[in-house]
């Protein structure tokens, strides 16, 4: 890898029932993995909408200093057991260091979709972020994370649109390509 070239790293978002990462004073069950794990692993396929959204973390330090620069793109999926509506979503990339500091590096901003999802169905959204104006540094002491926030309407509590993150070997529910360049 050359110092002046960026590489795109694909991560998949999953939730594992028996794997926690404690970092910077927070506990994470939602993880970013570079390779999809076996669908035989103990996992949860979806997460209900919460006020603070859902944060996925890469469970290891990056071991070198990088700059986030380029076009970030990915896809998220929402599904439900009853008919509901996803009104908007935000995807953000953050870095989290061991001193409990979380810094947002890039965000899609609010994406208004106002989509109805039929009962027992799912809807995927492709997203991207341009990170060219000011490259964001990620140090060897940081861990990379992605936060997803969404709003729903027209549903009964507990059965509303959920973020999908099943451990499957195809048709991934949540993936993201992140451009990193050695600093």
Helices and strands as residue ranges (DSSP letters): E 6-15, E 21-23, E 26-28, E 30-33, E 46-48, E 54-58, E 66-79, E 84-97, E 102-107, E 111-117, E 122-138, E 142-153, E 162-164, E 175-182
